[in-house]
Amino acid sequence: MLEAGEPKFRRRKAERPAEIVRAAMAVFAEKGFAAAKLDEIAARAGVSKGALYLYFETKEDLFRAVVGQVVAPNLAQVRGIAAAHPGPFPDLVRGLVAHVVSVVETTPVGGVVKMVIGEARNFPELARVWHDDLVSQALGAVAAAIEAAQVRGEVKAGDPRIFALQLISPLLLTVVWRETFVPIGAPPFEPAAVMAQHLDTLLAGMLTESA
């Protein structure tokens, strides 16, 4: 950690990797992976292309950094919320969803999701990283919370992973709609409103009578 009063240029140098990663996330969200240029990412971060190469050799390295440094910490928070709140299940689910909706509405992650979906066939490593480091872990954390609620008698019998997929899917579709169709004039759906109505419907089917 840098000491207070340390020369400004040294603090600036220490901040560069994070600035580059944030710039990369913005460019990926706007342009996609194939069209994203390292020159543009460097310019967006306020560094030279040579300086960018001091920290990241390829666009793949930058994508991994975006996943690991920007998106994954939000996943860690989701897992922390689930671990610290064993019940009641509806409160836990609404808290988890509120956190994820906040991330979707305040970061460019939606554009990155669209990029991964659209370019996965040509760049399968993007999909692999996104799945292994994020999707599978998020789905696993939610499924584990659902399974625990089933053990407590709050949630009906059923495959926890399928329940988890049912829970998450409408938000994913809302993000894809926003990134794909809203730019050409389609009316938007607000993620918070979509998920509030979805949870009212889904929980009515998932919860046991005692819950």
CORNORHU-V399392 format. One line per field, one symbol per residue. psi: psi as a letter, one per 30 degrees, with the letter a starting at -180 (. if undefined). A space follows every 50 residues. Layout:
psi->???
This chain:
psi->kklkgkkefeeeeffeeeeeeeeeeeeeeefleefkkeeeeeeefhllee eeffekeleeeeeeeeeefeeeeeeeeeeeeeefiflleeeeeeeeeeee eeeefglgeeeeeeeeefgeefifeeeeeeeefdeeeeeeeeeeeeeeee efgeklkljeeeeeeeeeeeeeeeeeeefeeefggkklkkeeeeeeeeee eeeefeklee.
